[in-house]
Amino acid sequence: MLIIQNGVLAISSDSGKHWRTAVTNRGIIAERIVGQLIAGNDLTVTNQSGSFTIDDNGMTATEMDLVITRTDKKSRIKLNATDGLLLQKNIGTTASPVWSDQIVLDTNGDVIFKGKVEIGSGNSLFKADSNGISLGSSTFANAPFSVDLTGKMKASNVQVTGGTMQIGSKFGVASDGTLTASNGNFSGNITMNSGSISWANVNTDPVASGAASAAGNAQSTANSAISTSAAIAGGNYNGGSFIDGRSIKTANFLGGTIEIGSLGNNNVFKADSTGIWLGHQNFANAPFRVGVNGSLVATNATIQGNISGSNISSRSGGGAGTVLTSNFGDIKVSGQ
């Protein structure tokens, strides 16, 4: 039904019980407006305080909140001129929500994340979460590059193309490659293609110190060698032996066989448990030999001086030989 009275036009859909649509001198009163409202010079939409306006220039809101909330109140988006843009989650209950900021884009342009950030997919991934930041794996522990919350960095490869590096006050690398370190322990080799090594205090030079120690040890060894050589020459050496490229010096020879000369032929001097002999590899065939019982055999001899002995006499030894007999044994002379 429609009535017009006292400057009011009213419409009721329930026979006058309720009047939900009316036109008065104050304006149009209606629960629903159907059609198109064109904001412009002839129409401005605003609230009572004037903080919200829609006109031909657009929409303007001053000191107002725009809040978009899920029906289950698990999360919401809030926008205002003071805080900026906030993405919030409910850490309370549906009946009594407590909103916690997860992502904030504030009015200074700063972005704050309280969750995790992932860029990419699979192992081609950059990730930032409660472990730290990582690249190259969806799992922090397996990432080839990572930095944890203590600042510890792990990287499978590092290439620095400029700038400097400084670790505390004890270690640094300048942009020209100069390394400064207060101490160092090296387990491998150090190779220098050019340049030099210098020490501010030569007394602490490990090379000089080592050289001085080596020189002292060499001098001590040389003095010992001189003393040993003198003892050997004097026949009173009772220490070890010396063998060089040309000679053997020792107080005693102990062994099975001594062979001096051309090995394998008869131009040889030999000594073993049989005796000593010259001129043959075998003792029995040697033209000169002395057995361990003191018997001497020589194919020729030139003796200058006297032969002395107790009761020396001569007798024919048969053939052209002569036998000189003494208390010490016989000497058989078979040649000139």
C-alpha positions as a Markdown table, in Angstrom:
| # | Residue | x | y | z |
|---|---|---|---|---|
| 1 | Met | 0.0 | 0.0 | 0.0 |
| 2 | Leu | 1.0 | 3.6 | -0.6 |
| 3 | Ile | 0.1 | 6.6 | 1.4 |
| 4 | Ile | 0.9 | 10.3 | 1.0 |
| 5 | Gln | 0.3 | 12.5 | 4.0 |
| 6 | Asn | 1.9 | 15.3 | 5.9 |
| 7 | Gly | 4.7 | 15.6 | 3.3 |
| 8 | Val | 5.6 | 11.9 | 3.5 |
| 9 | Leu | 5.3 | 9.3 | 0.8 |
| 10 | Ala | 5.5 | 5.8 | 2.4 |
| 11 | Ile | 5.2 | 2.3 | 1.0 |
| 12 | Ser | 4.3 | -0.8 | 3.0 |
| 13 | Ser | 4.4 | -4.4 | 1.9 |
| 14 | Asp | 2.4 | -5.8 | 4.8 |
| 15 | Ser | -0.7 | -3.7 | 4.8 |
| 16 | Gly | 0.7 | -0.9 | 6.9 |
| 17 | Lys | 2.3 | -2.9 | 9.7 |
| 18 | His | 5.8 | -1.8 | 8.6 |
| 19 | Trp | 6.9 | 1.1 | 6.5 |
| 20 | Arg | 10.4 | 0.3 | 5.2 |
| 21 | Thr | 10.5 | 2.7 | 2.3 |
| 22 | Ala | 9.7 | 6.4 | 2.4 |
| 23 | Val | 10.4 | 9.8 | 0.9 |
| 24 | Thr | 10.5 | 12.7 | 3.3 |
| 25 | Asn | 11.9 | 16.2 | 3.4 |
| 26 | Arg | 15.0 | 14.7 | 5.0 |
| 27 | Gly | 15.6 | 12.3 | 2.1 |
| 28 | Ile | 14.9 | 8.7 | 1.0 |
| 29 | Ile | 14.6 | 6.1 | 3.7 |
| 30 | Ala | 14.9 | 2.5 | 2.4 |
| 31 | Glu | 16.5 | -0.8 | 3.4 |
| 32 | Arg | 17.4 | -1.5 | -0.2 |
| 33 | Ile | 17.9 | 0.7 | -3.3 |
| 34 | Val | 17.6 | -1.1 | -6.6 |
| 35 | Gly | 19.1 | 0.4 | -9.7 |
| 36 | Gln | 22.1 | 2.5 | -10.3 |
| 37 | Leu | 23.4 | 5.4 | -8.2 |
| 38 | Ile | 25.7 | 7.7 | -10.1 |
| 39 | Ala | 28.0 | 9.7 | -7.8 |
| 40 | Gly | 28.8 | 13.1 | -9.2 |
| 41 | Asn | 28.0 | 16.7 | -8.9 |
| 42 | Asp | 24.4 | 15.9 | -8.2 |
| 43 | Leu | 25.1 | 12.9 | -5.9 |
| 44 | Thr | 27.6 | 12.5 | -3.1 |
| 45 | Val | 27.6 | 9.5 | -0.7 |
| 46 | Thr | 29.0 | 10.3 | 2.7 |
| 47 | Asn | 28.7 | 9.4 | 6.3 |
| 48 | Gln | 27.5 | 11.7 | 9.1 |
| 49 | Ser | 31.0 | 12.7 | 10.2 |
| 50 | Gly | 32.1 | 13.3 | 6.6 |
| 51 | Ser | 35.1 | 10.9 | 7.0 |
| 52 | Phe | 33.8 | 8.7 | 4.2 |
| 53 | Thr | 32.8 | 10.2 | 0.8 |
| 54 | Ile | 32.0 | 8.9 | -2.6 |
| 55 | Asp | 31.6 | 11.5 | -5.4 |
| 56 | Asp | 32.7 | 12.0 | -9.0 |
| 57 | Asn | 36.4 | 12.1 | -7.8 |
| 58 | Gly | 36.1 | 8.6 | -6.3 |
| 59 | Met | 36.1 | 7.4 | -2.7 |
| 60 | Thr | 37.8 | 9.1 | 0.2 |
| 61 | Ala | 38.1 | 7.7 | 3.7 |
| 62 | Thr | 39.7 | 9.5 | 6.6 |
| 63 | Glu | 40.7 | 7.8 | 9.9 |
| 64 | Met | 38.7 | 4.7 | 9.1 |
| 65 | Asp | 39.3 | 1.0 | 9.2 |
| 66 | Leu | 38.5 | -1.4 | 6.3 |
| 67 | Val | 38.3 | -4.9 | 7.8 |
| 68 | Ile | 37.6 | -8.0 | 5.8 |
| 69 | Thr | 37.0 | -11.0 | 8.1 |
| 70 | Arg | 36.4 | -14.7 | 7.3 |
| 71 | Thr | 33.1 | -16.1 | 8.5 |
| 72 | Asp | 34.9 | -18.6 | 10.8 |
| 73 | Lys | 37.0 | -15.7 | 12.1 |
| 74 | Lys | 40.3 | -17.6 | 11.5 |
| 75 | Ser | 41.9 | -14.7 | 9.7 |
| 76 | Arg | 41.2 | -11.1 | 8.5 |
| 77 | Ile | 42.6 | -8.3 | 6.5 |
| 78 | Lys | 42.7 | -4.8 | 8.0 |
| 79 | Leu | 43.5 | -1.6 | 6.3 |
| 80 | Asn | 43.8 | 1.9 | 7.8 |
| 81 | Ala | 45.9 | 5.0 | 7.5 |
| 82 | Thr | 47.7 | 4.5 | 10.8 |
| 83 | Asp | 48.9 | 0.9 | 10.7 |
| 84 | Gly | 48.9 | 0.3 | 7.0 |
| 85 | Leu | 47.9 | -3.1 | 5.6 |
| 86 | Leu | 47.7 | -6.0 | 8.1 |
| 87 | Leu | 47.1 | -9.7 | 7.5 |
| 88 | Gln | 46.1 | -11.2 | 10.8 |
| 89 | Lys | 45.3 | -14.6 | 12.2 |
| 90 | Asn | 43.1 | -15.4 | 15.2 |
| 91 | Ile | 45.1 | -17.0 | 18.0 |
| 92 | Gly | 42.1 | -16.8 | 20.3 |
| 93 | Thr | 38.6 | -18.4 | 19.8 |
| 94 | Thr | 35.8 | -17.7 | 17.5 |
| 95 | Ala | 33.8 | -16.2 | 20.3 |
| 96 | Ser | 36.7 | -14.1 | 21.6 |
| 97 | Pro | 39.1 | -13.6 | 18.8 |
| 98 | Val | 42.7 | -12.3 | 19.5 |
| 99 | Trp | 44.2 | -11.0 | 16.3 |
| 100 | Ser | 48.0 | -11.5 | 15.7 |
| 101 | Asp | 49.8 | -9.7 | 12.9 |
| 102 | Gln | 51.4 | -12.1 | 10.4 |
| 103 | Ile | 52.3 | -9.8 | 7.6 |
| 104 | Val | 52.4 | -6.0 | 8.0 |
| 105 | Leu | 53.0 | -3.4 | 5.3 |
| 106 | Asp | 53.2 | -0.3 | 7.4 |
| 107 | Thr | 53.0 | 3.4 | 6.4 |
| 108 | Asn | 56.8 | 3.7 | 6.3 |
| 109 | Gly | 56.9 | 1.1 | 3.5 |
| 110 | Asp | 58.4 | -1.6 | 5.8 |
| 111 | Val | 57.3 | -5.2 | 5.5 |
| 112 | Ile | 57.2 | -7.5 | 8.5 |
| 113 | Phe | 56.7 | -11.2 | 8.1 |
| 114 | Lys | 56.0 | -13.4 | 11.1 |
| 115 | Gly | 55.4 | -16.6 | 9.2 |
| 116 | Lys | 57.6 | -18.2 | 6.5 |
| 117 | Val | 58.6 | -17.0 | 3.0 |
| 118 | Glu | 59.0 | -19.3 | 0.0 |
| 119 | Ile | 60.0 | -18.2 | -3.5 |
| 120 | Gly | 60.2 | -21.0 | -6.2 |
| 121 | Ser | 59.3 | -24.6 | -5.9 |
| 122 | Gly | 60.9 | -28.0 | -5.3 |
| 123 | Asn | 64.7 | -27.6 | -4.7 |
| 124 | Ser | 64.8 | -24.4 | -6.8 |
| 125 | Leu | 63.6 | -22.6 | -3.8 |
| 126 | Phe | 64.5 | -19.6 | -1.6 |
| 127 | Lys | 63.1 | -20.1 | 1.9 |
| 128 | Ala | 63.0 | -18.1 | 5.1 |
| 129 | Asp | 61.5 | -19.6 | 8.3 |
| 130 | Ser | 62.2 | -20.2 | 11.9 |
| 131 | Asn | 65.5 | -22.0 | 11.0 |
| 132 | Gly | 66.9 | -19.1 | 9.0 |
| 133 | Ile | 67.3 | -18.6 | 5.3 |
| 134 | Ser | 68.2 | -21.2 | 2.8 |
| 135 | Leu | 68.6 | -21.8 | -1.0 |
| 136 | Gly | 68.5 | -24.9 | -3.1 |
| 137 | Ser | 66.5 | -27.3 | -1.0 |
| 138 | Ser | 63.1 | -27.4 | 0.6 |
| 139 | Thr | 64.8 | -28.8 | 3.7 |
| 140 | Phe | 67.1 | -26.4 | 5.7 |
| 141 | Ala | 69.6 | -29.1 | 6.7 |
| 142 | Asn | 70.1 | -30.2 | 3.0 |
| 143 | Ala | 70.3 | -26.7 | 1.5 |
| 144 | Pro | 73.7 | -26.0 | -0.2 |
| 145 | Phe | 73.4 | -22.4 | 1.1 |
| 146 | Ser | 72.0 | -21.5 | 4.5 |
| 147 | Val | 72.3 | -19.0 | 7.3 |
| 148 | Asp | 70.9 | -20.0 | 10.7 |
| 149 | Leu | 69.6 | -17.7 | 13.4 |
| 150 | Thr | 73.0 | -17.5 | 15.1 |
| 151 | Gly | 74.6 | -16.1 | 11.9 |
| 152 | Lys | 76.4 | -19.4 | 10.9 |
| 153 | Met | 76.6 | -19.6 | 7.2 |
| 154 | Lys | 77.0 | -22.8 | 5.1 |
| 155 | Ala | 77.9 | -22.6 | 1.4 |
| 156 | Ser | 79.0 | -25.3 | -1.0 |
| 157 | Asn | 80.8 | -22.7 | -3.2 |
| 158 | Val | 81.8 | -19.0 | -2.6 |
| 159 | Gln | 83.1 | -16.6 | -5.2 |
| 160 | Val | 84.0 | -13.1 | -4.0 |
| 161 | Thr | 84.6 | -10.7 | -6.9 |
| 162 | Gly | 85.2 | -7.5 | -5.0 |
| 163 | Gly | 85.1 | -5.7 | -1.7 |
| 164 | Thr | 86.8 | -6.9 | 1.5 |
| 165 | Met | 86.4 | -9.6 | 4.2 |
| 166 | Gln | 86.8 | -9.1 | 7.9 |
| 167 | Ile | 86.3 | -11.6 | 10.7 |
| 168 | Gly | 86.6 | -9.9 | 14.1 |
| 169 | Ser | 89.8 | -8.0 | 14.5 |
| 170 | Lys | 92.2 | -10.9 | 13.9 |
| 171 | Phe | 91.5 | -11.9 | 10.3 |
| 172 | Gly | 90.9 | -9.8 | 7.2 |
| 173 | Val | 91.3 | -9.8 | 3.4 |
| 174 | Ala | 91.7 | -6.4 | 1.6 |
| 175 | Ser | 90.3 | -5.6 | -1.9 |
| 176 | Asp | 93.8 | -6.1 | -3.4 |
| 177 | Gly | 94.0 | -9.7 | -1.9 |
| 178 | Thr | 96.3 | -8.8 | 1.0 |
| 179 | Leu | 95.6 | -11.3 | 3.9 |
| 180 | Thr | 96.1 | -10.2 | 7.5 |
| 181 | Ala | 95.9 | -12.9 | 10.2 |
| 182 | Ser | 97.2 | -12.9 | 13.8 |
| 183 | Asn | 97.8 | -16.7 | 13.7 |
| 184 | Gly | 97.5 | -19.7 | 11.4 |
| 185 | Asn | 97.8 | -23.5 | 11.4 |
| 186 | Phe | 98.4 | -25.1 | 8.0 |
| 187 | Ser | 98.2 | -28.9 | 7.5 |
| 188 | Gly | 99.2 | -28.8 | 3.8 |
| 189 | Asn | 101.7 | -27.1 | 1.6 |
| 190 | Ile | 102.2 | -23.4 | 1.0 |
| 191 | Thr | 103.4 | -22.4 | -2.5 |
| 192 | Met | 104.8 | -19.0 | -3.3 |
| 193 | Asn | 105.3 | -18.0 | -7.0 |
| 194 | Ser | 107.0 | -14.8 | -6.1 |
| 195 | Gly | 107.6 | -12.3 | -3.2 |
| 196 | Ser | 109.2 | -12.9 | 0.1 |
| 197 | Ile | 108.5 | -13.6 | 3.8 |
| 198 | Ser | 109.7 | -11.2 | 6.5 |
| 199 | Trp | 109.3 | -11.0 | 10.3 |
| 200 | Ala | 109.2 | -7.8 | 12.4 |
| 201 | Asn | 111.4 | -9.5 | 15.0 |
| 202 | Val | 114.1 | -11.8 | 13.6 |
| 203 | Asn | 114.3 | -13.6 | 17.0 |
| 204 | Thr | 110.9 | -15.0 | 16.4 |
| 205 | Asp | 111.7 | -16.1 | 12.8 |
| 206 | Pro | 111.0 | -19.9 | 12.8 |
| 207 | Val | 113.3 | -20.4 | 9.7 |
| 208 | Ala | 116.2 | -18.6 | 11.4 |
| 209 | Ser | 115.6 | -20.4 | 14.6 |
| 210 | Gly | 115.4 | -23.8 | 12.8 |
| 211 | Ala | 118.5 | -23.0 | 10.8 |
| 212 | Ala | 120.4 | -22.0 | 13.9 |
| 213 | Ser | 119.3 | -25.3 | 15.6 |
| 214 | Ala | 120.3 | -27.3 | 12.5 |
| 215 | Ala | 123.7 | -25.6 | 12.3 |
| 216 | Gly | 124.4 | -26.3 | 16.0 |
| 217 | Asn | 123.5 | -29.9 | 15.5 |
| 218 | Ala | 125.7 | -30.1 | 12.4 |
| 219 | Gln | 128.6 | -28.6 | 14.3 |
| 220 | Ser | 128.1 | -31.0 | 17.2 |
| 221 | Thr | 128.0 | -33.9 | 14.7 |
| 222 | Ala | 131.2 | -32.7 | 13.0 |
| 223 | Asn | 133.1 | -32.4 | 16.3 |
| 224 | Ser | 132.0 | -35.9 | 17.2 |
| 225 | Ala | 133.1 | -37.2 | 13.8 |
| 226 | Ile | 136.6 | -35.6 | 14.2 |
| 227 | Ser | 137.0 | -37.1 | 17.6 |
| 228 | Thr | 135.8 | -40.5 | 16.3 |
| 229 | Ser | 138.3 | -40.4 | 13.4 |
| 230 | Ala | 141.1 | -39.6 | 15.7 |
| 231 | Ala | 140.2 | -42.6 | 17.9 |
| 232 | Ile | 140.0 | -44.9 | 14.9 |
| 233 | Ala | 143.4 | -43.7 | 13.7 |
| 234 | Gly | 144.9 | -44.2 | 17.1 |
| 235 | Gly | 143.5 | -47.7 | 17.4 |
| 236 | Asn | 141.5 | -47.0 | 20.5 |
| 237 | Tyr | 138.1 | -46.5 | 19.0 |
| 238 | Asn | 135.3 | -48.7 | 20.5 |
| 239 | Gly | 132.3 | -47.1 | 19.0 |
| 240 | Gly | 130.3 | -47.7 | 15.8 |
| 241 | Ser | 131.4 | -47.8 | 12.2 |
| 242 | Phe | 131.5 | -45.3 | 9.4 |
| 243 | Ile | 130.8 | -46.1 | 5.7 |
| 244 | Asp | 131.0 | -43.6 | 2.9 |
| 245 | Gly | 131.3 | -43.8 | -0.9 |
| 246 | Arg | 135.0 | -44.6 | -0.7 |
| 247 | Ser | 135.9 | -46.3 | 2.6 |
| 248 | Ile | 134.8 | -48.2 | 5.7 |
| 249 | Lys | 136.1 | -47.1 | 9.1 |
| 250 | Thr | 135.5 | -49.4 | 12.0 |
| 251 | Ala | 137.3 | -50.9 | 15.0 |
| 252 | Asn | 136.3 | -54.5 | 14.3 |
| 253 | Phe | 135.2 | -56.5 | 11.3 |
| 254 | Leu | 132.9 | -59.4 | 12.1 |
| 255 | Gly | 131.3 | -61.5 | 9.5 |
| 256 | Gly | 131.5 | -64.7 | 7.3 |
| 257 | Thr | 133.6 | -63.8 | 4.3 |
| 258 | Ile | 135.7 | -60.8 | 3.1 |
| 259 | Glu | 136.4 | -60.5 | -0.6 |
| 260 | Ile | 138.4 | -57.6 | -2.1 |
| 261 | Gly | 139.2 | -57.3 | -5.8 |
| 262 | Ser | 137.3 | -58.3 | -9.0 |
| 263 | Leu | 134.4 | -60.3 | -7.9 |
| 264 | Gly | 134.0 | -63.7 | -9.6 |
| 265 | Asn | 137.6 | -64.1 | -10.9 |
| 266 | Asn | 141.0 | -65.0 | -9.4 |
| 267 | Asn | 142.3 | -61.4 | -9.0 |
| 268 | Val | 141.0 | -61.4 | -5.5 |
| 269 | Phe | 141.9 | -61.3 | -1.8 |
| 270 | Lys | 139.6 | -63.4 | 0.4 |
| 271 | Ala | 139.3 | -64.2 | 4.1 |
| 272 | Asp | 136.9 | -66.6 | 5.8 |
| 273 | Ser | 136.9 | -69.3 | 8.5 |
| 274 | Thr | 139.5 | -71.3 | 6.4 |
| 275 | Gly | 142.1 | -68.6 | 6.5 |
| 276 | Ile | 143.3 | -65.8 | 4.2 |
| 277 | Trp | 144.5 | -66.2 | 0.6 |
| 278 | Leu | 145.3 | -64.4 | -2.7 |
| 279 | Gly | 145.1 | -65.2 | -6.4 |
| 280 | His | 142.3 | -67.6 | -6.6 |
| 281 | Gln | 138.6 | -68.0 | -5.6 |
| 282 | Asn | 139.3 | -71.2 | -3.8 |
| 283 | Phe | 141.6 | -71.5 | -0.8 |
| 284 | Ala | 143.3 | -74.7 | -1.8 |
| 285 | Asn | 144.3 | -73.4 | -5.2 |
| 286 | Ala | 145.5 | -70.0 | -4.1 |
| 287 | Pro | 149.2 | -69.3 | -4.8 |
| 288 | Phe | 149.4 | -67.5 | -1.5 |
| 289 | Arg | 147.4 | -68.7 | 1.5 |
| 290 | Val | 147.6 | -68.9 | 5.3 |
| 291 | Gly | 145.4 | -71.4 | 7.1 |
| 292 | Val | 143.8 | -70.8 | 10.5 |
| 293 | Asn | 146.5 | -73.1 | 12.0 |
| 294 | Gly | 149.2 | -70.7 | 10.9 |
| 295 | Ser | 150.5 | -72.7 | 7.9 |
| 296 | Leu | 151.8 | -70.5 | 5.1 |
| 297 | Val | 151.9 | -71.5 | 1.4 |
| 298 | Ala | 153.5 | -69.1 | -1.2 |
| 299 | Thr | 154.6 | -69.9 | -4.7 |
| 300 | Asn | 157.3 | -67.2 | -4.5 |
| 301 | Ala | 158.9 | -65.0 | -1.9 |
| 302 | Thr | 161.5 | -62.4 | -1.5 |
| 303 | Ile | 162.6 | -62.1 | 2.1 |
| 304 | Gln | 164.9 | -59.2 | 3.0 |
| 305 | Gly | 166.4 | -59.6 | 6.5 |
| 306 | Asn | 166.8 | -62.5 | 8.9 |
| 307 | Ile | 164.6 | -65.5 | 9.5 |
| 308 | Ser | 165.0 | -66.4 | 13.1 |
| 309 | Gly | 163.6 | -69.3 | 15.1 |
| 310 | Ser | 164.6 | -71.9 | 17.5 |
| 311 | Asn | 166.7 | -74.8 | 16.1 |
| 312 | Ile | 166.1 | -73.9 | 12.4 |
| 313 | Ser | 167.7 | -76.6 | 10.1 |
| 314 | Ser | 167.2 | -77.5 | 6.5 |
| 315 | Arg | 166.6 | -80.8 | 4.8 |
| 316 | Ser | 165.8 | -82.0 | 1.4 |
| 317 | Gly | 162.1 | -82.1 | 0.8 |
| 318 | Gly | 162.3 | -84.2 | -2.3 |
| 319 | Gly | 162.6 | -83.0 | -5.8 |
| 320 | Ala | 163.9 | -79.4 | -6.0 |
| 321 | Gly | 162.4 | -78.4 | -2.7 |
| 322 | Thr | 164.0 | -77.6 | 0.6 |
| 323 | Val | 162.4 | -77.8 | 4.0 |
| 324 | Leu | 163.4 | -75.4 | 6.8 |
| 325 | Thr | 162.6 | -77.0 | 10.1 |
| 326 | Ser | 162.1 | -75.2 | 13.5 |
| 327 | Asn | 160.4 | -75.6 | 16.8 |
| 328 | Phe | 157.4 | -73.7 | 15.3 |
| 329 | Gly | 157.0 | -76.0 | 12.3 |
| 330 | Asp | 158.3 | -76.6 | 8.9 |
| 331 | Ile | 158.8 | -74.0 | 6.1 |
| 332 | Lys | 158.7 | -75.7 | 2.6 |
| 333 | Val | 160.6 | -73.7 | 0.0 |
| 334 | Ser | 159.7 | -75.0 | -3.5 |
| 335 | Gly | 160.7 | -72.0 | -5.7 |
| 336 | Gln | 163.6 | -69.6 | -6.0 |
